[in-house]
């Protein structure tokens, strides 16, 4: 019995250390959890319906971005298991539509996974996805990676709330500075200019 208690105590200490490490490193990830998307700035129910409509009718290779935002909205509503299932769909879409292994497309998805697992107190899983994202950052360090993040952030801000339109415009401008020919960022920029 004493050995069992010592083992449990060691597991608890390890868990607390891992939790503290994650708390210090997770804010560095670029994803919906670090973009200051505040739940009180949107109607999560209405936004969720709009996102499902986009998944049904939107024709693009970048549906993973819609799934990423949807997972965040579902998390805001408190359904972390469904948020993980939605991130799995995002990951599947990336694999299907990017046979050239465009790893930068995984960055936001992996960041979101890390945060959701952290909130579920599944710290080992959170660490695994955080390290996957960090590995991609280190390997790719190029303008396409940064443009991808600015572009996805721009679309998320644009869809989340009209209060964020100006920030969305700035994100698309930065994405286009780095990757001026990307049709997704050009479309986003045109959309936000129209809405403004």
KOLKOLFI-61799 format. One line per 2 residues: their letters; for each residue y negated, x, z negated of C-alpha. Coordinates in steps of 0.001 Angstrom, whole numbers, plus 500000, padded with zeros to 6 digits. Example, Ala and Ser with C-alpha at 12.3 -4.5 7.8 and 13.67 -1.06 7.14 Angstrom:
AS = 504500:512300:492200; 501060:513670:492860
END
This chain:
XX = 500000:500000:500000; 497623:502835:499139
XX = 498276:504493:502507; 497510:501203:504269
XX = 494202:500883:502406; 493267:504475:503285
XX = 494094:503825:506943; 491997:500651:506965
XX = 489130:502512:505314; 489328:505243:507971
XX = 489372:502629:510762; 486308:500913:509255
XX = 484419:504211:509003; 485311:505090:512598
XX = 484203:501642:513734; 480833:501993:511945
XX = 480270:505438:513442; 481075:504131:516908
XX = 478794:501130:516362; 475917:503429:515344
XX = 476481:505659:518374; 476480:502628:520680
XX = 473295:501280:519079; 471495:504501:519942
XX = 472862:504879:523496; 473124:501307:524830
XX = 469341:500817:525189; 469345:503631:527773
XX = 471475:501565:530175; 469665:499747:532961
XX = 470927:496172:532865; 469973:492620:531950
XX = 470206:493381:528240; 467487:496054:528480
XX = 465151:494272:530916; 463474:492047:528311
XX = 464737:488776:529796; 463926:486467:526905
XX = 465951:483299:526471; 462923:481227:525499
XX = 461279:482026:528869; 463858:480008:530812
XX = 466069:476962:530580; 469549:478545:530471
XX = 471274:475315:531518; 469054:474837:534581
XX = 469225:478530:535501; 473015:478503:535259
XX = 473187:475534:537676; 470831:477295:540118
XX = 472929:480457:540005; 476155:478543:540668
XX = 474400:476886:543628; 473423:480310:544956
XX = 477002:481527:544641; 478130:478513:546652
XX = 475532:478652:549421; 474146:482208:549500
XX = 475373:484386:552354; 475090:488013:551272
XX = 477223:490995:550354; 475270:491233:547103
XX = 476605:488186:545266; 477530:490586:542476
XX = 473856:490517:541460; 474022:486741:540979
XX = 477212:487100:538932; 475561:489784:536786
XX = 472600:487533:535967; 474925:484573:535451
XX = 476988:486591:532956; 473807:487386:531031
XX = 472771:483716:530965; 476252:482690:529819
XX = 476030:485342:527082; 472666:483894:525990
XX = 474431:480560:525599; 476967:482240:523296
XX = 480083:482272:525481; 480983:485963:525560
XX = 484512:485427:526882; 483149:483540:529894
XX = 480491:486240:530325; 483245:488874:530596
XX = 485131:486726:533142; 481908:486424:535165
XX = 481396:490198:535098; 484969:490583:536346
XX = 483977:488431:539339; 480944:490649:539931
XX = 483158:493720:539872; 485626:492107:542288
XX = 482811:491224:544730; 481548:494818:544627
XX = 485033:496150:545438; 485518:493692:548300
XX = 482120:494246:549928; 481723:497987:549461
XX = 484756:499774:550856; 482648:502961:551046
XX = 482711:503088:547225; 479010:502491:546706
XX = 479244:503370:543013; 475561:502632:542354
XX = 476368:498923:542779; 478484:499088:539598
XX = 475715:500377:537319; 474265:497044:536181
XX = 477702:495427:535919; 479030:498238:533718
XX = 475891:498143:531570; 476312:494403:531068
XX = 479996:494857:530192; 479053:497440:527565
XX = 476497:495134:525957; 478725:492046:525941
XX = 481615:494010:524419; 479214:495428:521846
XX = 478170:491898:520849; 481867:490966:520648
XX = 482310:493936:518271; 484834:495474:520655
XX = 483258:498886:520357; 485929:500898:522189
XX = 485542:498692:525269; 481761:498896:525000
XX = 481962:502694:524876; 484318:502771:527873
XX = 481889:500854:530094; 478852:502700:528804
XX = 480537:505990:529716; 481469:504655:533178
XX = 477802:503836:533830; 476620:507186:532479
XX = 479131:508996:534706; 477761:507253:537805
XX = 474182:508146:536822; 475139:511801:536418
XX = 477173:511984:539645; 474753:510185:541920
XX = 471226:510944:540662; 469596:509899:543912
XX = 466919:507508:545097; 469495:504923:546277
XX = 470760:504566:542696; 467271:503994:541352
XX = 466379:501637:544229; 469532:499615:543493
XX = 468499:499186:539872; 464885:498261:540687
XX = 466066:495818:543351; 468574:494048:541142
XX = 466049:493914:538323; 463492:492435:540722
XX = 465868:489666:541790; 466802:488934:538171
XX = 463181:488697:537074; 462371:486483:540064
XX = 465210:484060:539290; 464836:484080:535517
XX = 461291:482788:535065; 457998:482399:536889
XX = 456465:484349:533984; 458170:487450:535412
XX = 457007:487208:539047; 454462:490015:538755
XX = 457044:492325:537172; 459513:491356:539929
XX = 456934:492304:542560; 456491:495722:540942
XX = 460274:496256:540910; 460618:495415:544593
XX = 457696:497718:545427; 459425:500578:543606
XX = 462771:499803:545278; 461092:499810:548701
XX = 459326:503110:548018; 462768:504647:547508
XX = 464694:502712:550156; 462204:501115:552580
XX = 464786:499845:555080; 466959:497870:552646
XX = 466908:494217:553795; 467710:492922:550286
XX = 464620:494533:548756; 462409:493509:551693
XX = 463585:489906:551330; 462969:490006:547584
XX = 459487:491407:548061; 458614:488764:550651
XX = 459975:486014:548376; 458009:487110:545333
XX = 454792:487534:547345; 455230:483993:548648
XX = 455840:482634:545132; 452818:484481:543751
END
